[in-house]
Amino acid sequence: MKILITLMCITGFALLAGCNTVKGMGQDLQKAGEKIESSVKK
């Protein structure tokens, strides 16, 4: 259980560091959603 929590924390920190801000993370998620939506429409 401790390993799972540790991995989740590391993943969360990596995501936040990758986009630098919460706003940036929201934009990243929006772009990912748009790509998924466009691939579904094809």
C-alpha positions as CSV (number, residue, x, y, z in Angstrom):
1,M,0.0,0.0,0.0
2,K,2.8,2.4,0.8
3,I,4.4,1.7,-2.6
4,L,1.1,2.6,-4.4
5,I,0.8,5.9,-2.5
6,T,4.4,6.7,-3.2
7,L,4.0,6.0,-6.9
8,M,0.8,8.2,-7.0
9,C,2.6,11.1,-5.3
10,I,5.6,10.8,-7.7
11,T,3.3,10.7,-10.7
12,G,1.3,13.8,-9.4
13,F,4.5,15.8,-8.8
14,A,5.8,14.8,-12.2
15,L,2.6,16.0,-13.9
16,L,2.7,19.3,-12.0
17,A,6.3,19.9,-12.7
18,G,5.9,19.0,-16.4
19,C,3.3,21.7,-17.0
20,N,4.5,24.0,-14.3
21,T,1.1,25.3,-13.1
22,V,-2.4,24.1,-12.5
23,K,-3.6,26.3,-15.3
24,G,-1.0,24.6,-17.6
25,M,-2.2,21.2,-16.5
26,G,-5.8,22.2,-17.4
27,Q,-4.6,23.2,-20.8
28,D,-2.7,20.0,-21.3
29,L,-5.8,18.0,-20.4
30,Q,-8.0,20.0,-22.7
31,K,-5.6,19.4,-25.6
32,A,-5.5,15.7,-24.8
33,G,-9.3,15.6,-24.8
34,E,-9.5,17.4,-28.2
35,K,-7.1,14.9,-29.7
36,I,-9.2,12.0,-28.4
37,E,-12.4,13.7,-29.7
38,S,-10.9,14.2,-33.1
39,S,-9.7,10.6,-33.3
40,V,-13.1,9.4,-32.4
41,K,-14.8,11.5,-35.1
42,K,-12.5,9.9,-37.8
